[in-house]
């Protein structure tokens, strides 16, 4: 994984979410930066969910098993970011959520390094 340590993959499990997914992805894209991946984990939706997600700039993977847990796990194995943020297709995080996530993780890394007297190894996720 060559992504920066503060790269975030936003993982969205989806099934028949075409009607609202484009709006959510546009909202997320406005908050995102180059270190943010939008990953939609579709489960063979018959309503065009995958096409809507791709048109909105998300990367889409097809999960062979339908079900939220299976899709979340599948998305986690295909994510490219170091930090994983799981989001339901009908949920809008507050403005500035990415900065908040990164700040919380950076604080945890710093606290762990201070407590151990050393630096946190590359790839460690607090």
N, C-alpha and C positions, 0 to 999 in steps of 0.2 A: 504494500500500500504506500503510494508516494504522496498521498494527500497531506496537507498541513495538519499539525496536531489539533488545531481548533476547527477542522472541517466538520460539518454537520450533514448527516443524511436525514432528511425528513421522510419517514417511511409511512405511507398511507395504504392500508389494506382497502380494497374496493371490490364491490360486487353490485352491479346495476346502479352506479353513482354518476352516470353521464349527465344528468340534469343539473347537478350542482357543482360538479368537480372542477369545471373550467374556471368558475368564479373563485373557488378556494385556491386553485393553483396560481391564478393571477395575483391574488392577495399575497400568497407566500412568495412569489417571484419578486414582488415589490419590496419585500423584507429581506430577500436573499442577497448574498454576495457570491463572488466566484468560488468560495470555499463551501458552498451549500449545494447539496444534491437533493432534488425532488424526485423521490422514488415511489411510484405507484405500483402496488402489488395486486394485480387483477387476478380474478379467478374465473376466466372465460365468461365474462359478462356478455349477455346477448344484446345489451342496449348501446353498445359502442363506447363504453367507458375507456377502453384502451386508446381508441382514436382521439377522444376528447383530451385525455391526459397528454398524449404525444403532441397534439396540436398546441397545447398550453406550455410545452417545453419540458415536460417531465420525462424521466426515463421510466419505461414500463417493463416490468417482468411479469410473466405469466406463471402463477403458482399452480401446480398440478392438483392441489387439494383446496377445495373451498372451505372456508372457516377462518374466523379472525385469528385464532392462535397459530394455525398453520401458515397463514399469510404473513403474520408478523415475523415468525421465525424464518420464513423463506426470504422475506425482505432483509432481515438482519444478515443473512449469509451472502446476500448480493449487494449490500450497501458498500459504498466506496469511502464514506466519511469515517473519521475516528470516533465521532460522537453520534449516537443514534437517538433520534427524537421520533417517537411513535405518535401518530395523529390520526384520529378518525376523520372520515371524509366530510362529516357535518360539523366539525369543530374548527373555530378560528382562534388561534392563540393571540394574546395581546400584542400591540405594537411594541417592538423592541425585544421580543422574546429571544431572538438569537443572541443578542448581546448579553442578556441575562443568563442564558445557559452557559455561554462561554466564560462569563465572569465567575459563575458558581464553580465551574470545573477548574478554572485557574486558581481560585481560592483554595479549593480542596487539594490541588496538586501542591501548592505552596505550603499548606499546613502539613501535609504528609511529608514533604521534604524537610521541613523544619523539625518535625517530631523525630524523624529518623536520622537527621544530621547529614543527609546526602541528597542528591538530586533524584528525581523520579525517572526511571528508565523510559526511553522512547517507546511509545506504544502503550504505556500504562494509561488506563482510563480510571480516574478517581470516581 
